Structure formats: structure tokens, C-alpha cells
Amino acid sequence: MIEVSELTKSYGGRAVVDQLSFQARPGVVTGFLGPNGAGKSTTMRLIAGLERPTSGTARVDGSSYRDLKAPLRRIGILLDAKAVYGARSAFDHLWCLARSNGIGRVRVRAVLRQVGLEEAARRRIAGFSLGMSQRLGIAAALLGDPPVLMLDEPVNGLDPEGIIWIRTLLRSLAAEGRTVLLSSHLMSEMEHTADHLVVVGSGRLIADTSMSALIDGSPATGVQVRCDDPACLAPLLTTAGATVDHGPQGRLLITGIEPGRISTLAAENGVTLHELATHRSSLEEAYLELTRHHTCHTAAL
């Protein structure tokens, strides 16, 4: 697994990562979320040994990345798909990585085929599109057939077919018992891919929970009601223990009470219901509500 414990990284006295602790476990796709400037990239760089922590630890299967022998066989990492030597071919780039970790040429050809770059194997990387560079970065992460993968924005630049492919790949790798830590700002894609979520803001942990628990616990998840007398129904529901929010066109969004109880209260008090529907929050709605006080950069609307 990936285990982060009391991890802190400060620059000029400012903590970018602040006593952060979480685990990414085998058999699970763990989504790593947070606003811009939340400390996600720095955390991943600390796990990858590219930065030294101010305090705390980041370990892969109990060891720091710097102590791993043949690290490509232990953890596959994609942080920046364009951070490669463009004059090399795709094959030569992977072959250099492979030789440094005792991996053969057969495996290089296999991962190029797996990511769909077999025909581009001898082309110079400098001429690759962003999507092709992403595929090459994923191939490098898969090169050592590692039990742990950590990917930062792997769908960036991929076309719809590529997005479906990487989603299916990551879920199949987790189903094999591998650990997958995935960072992305695409909430709709994360909702289809991740099982568990770690959410950070201002360098600190905000949530460490399952996808379903985060969505079901969102204020946007509840029962939507449209009736002929919302002013009468709302206090009745509040008295019964519900939380009632007033929406557009006289609609009420109600949490904390079952739909059947709402219907009964309305009927007993002569309120006619025109609509009674459950509304499940999207991950995007739940995420925005959770992180609204932790956003560092907010554009004017």
C-alpha cells in the first residue's frame, strides 16, 4: 500500500502539506482530490522521492521510495507526461527505463502494445500529441508490472476512447489486487473510476471516505418536493426532524426524512404534492460543497 503519515512539507515557513495522513490500499482505486494549491502534487512528489519532507513519512509497502531496489517493479508513477527527452523514440525511452531496473525488451514491446503505441514505437517523442504522451507515461508506469500505481491526471489529453480505456485499465488493475492512487480534476470521470476518496484542502485532510459515503452525505442528496403550499409543509417537516432548503419554483429539498413520511405528513395536513422524487448528489456537487472553504483561487463570475 501507499501510507502517508503526519506528512509535512514547508517552503519559506509555509506548510504546503500539513500533517497529512492517509492510506491507499490494495484492491481499491483511491481518488486523490483537492482544489488547485491544495498540496496534491507536492504530496505525490514526496511519495515519489522527488521532494524531502519537512517531517513525517511517505512509504510504499513500508519503505521510502529512495530505499526501493528496482523501484519500477514496486511502484509505477505518472506525474508529468511531457517530462521526457523528446529526441528519443518511444521505444528507446522505455528501454532506458527498463535497463535501469533489470527489465527486458519483451516487456517494453508489451506495454507499448498495451497502451496502443506499438505503431509509434520508433517515432520521436517530441512529435507526440498530449494524448500520445499520456499513453507513453502510462506505459512507463506499467513497465515493471508493479503492485502499486500512482497517476496524476492520467486522462489529460486523451480522447473519449482513451478515457474509457484508462478507466477500464485502472479498475481491472485494482481488481487484480493492486493499489491505485489517482489524482484528477475531472469529477465525472473520478465518479466512474474511484472506489475510495481522499480529499485535501490547504495541505490538510478534509475527507477520507468511500465514494458512496461522500455522495450520500452531501447536503445536495435528499428528496425533492413540489407542492401547493410549501410554506405549510416546510415547518411540518422541520418539526419531524428534517432539514429543509427552499429551491427554485417553490421546490423543497429535504434531507433527514424518508419519502413515505413526507407523503404522510402532507396528506394529514391537506397539502397536495405535485412532485416527490429522490435526488442523489453527483460527486461534483458533493466535492464543491466539501471544499468551498478551501479554494485558493476563485475566478470572478
Phi, psi and omega in degrees: 000169168261129182230118178251126185227116177050039186284130179224135173224120182243144173235120179058035179085357179255126182279111176279323171240127193233095176052049184273132177225131172193170176229144168249119192256158178298147177079008186225138167271112180263117177277133181247107189241157174166156179295168172304135179083009183281344180106009182296308183296320178296319177300316180293325176293325176293318177297322182279000179076013179276345174228154175258132181291149171291321174201168181084183184223154171226118188231149174243115184051042174086357181236151172286153183303321183297338181267356182285134172269135186049063187301332180296339178276349181253320181214131175261131188232134170232112178246319182215105186295337182269357181276064180223164179277107190294340182284344179278157171279165178301317180297313183295323177300311181290325181294323176296316177296317183298314182299325181290345182239015177069035181252139186275169181294330180300320179292324177299313179296324182295317182286328175298319177292321182297323183266002176085022182247018183302317182286341180259013187301325184261006177278148178290138183296331182302334181267006181283143169289170179299318180297320177294322177296322177297317179297321178294320177297322177293321177300318178297321179294328182274350192306315182272010183050052190282155176280349182230135176230141177226115188233130179253114179051055183291340181272357182299119178090353180280147175280173183306319178297319180293325179294316178296320179299311183291325177299313180296318180299311183296319179292324178290324177295318176295322179296335176282355180100009180276159176267128180232119174250121190233124175251135179198151173263357180274095186296322181297322179286321178298324180296330180275343191250316189275150173260323185231151183232136169243120184244129180238155176208133181053035177082356183247158178287129175257317182210145175219092193205168176287159178302313183296320181294321180295315182291315183292334179272000181287143176300340180279353177266123182178208181244130178260129184233137170234127185218174182277347183214071181298330180295332177277317186288322186303309180294329177297319179291321178298317178298328180280000176102006180273161170254129187239127174243139181269125180253189180290155175057035176075008180284151176243134173254119192240132175233157176088012180207145182284150179304322180298322179292323178298314181299317181296314180299319179296315181296318181294338183245018173070025178262124180273125178268130176258340180206136176215103187219138175284143179233116178261128180300151168276164175300322180300315179296315181295319180295313181298321177295320183291324188255008188297338178263006183240008182281125182275327186233109181241120180281150177285139178259000000 
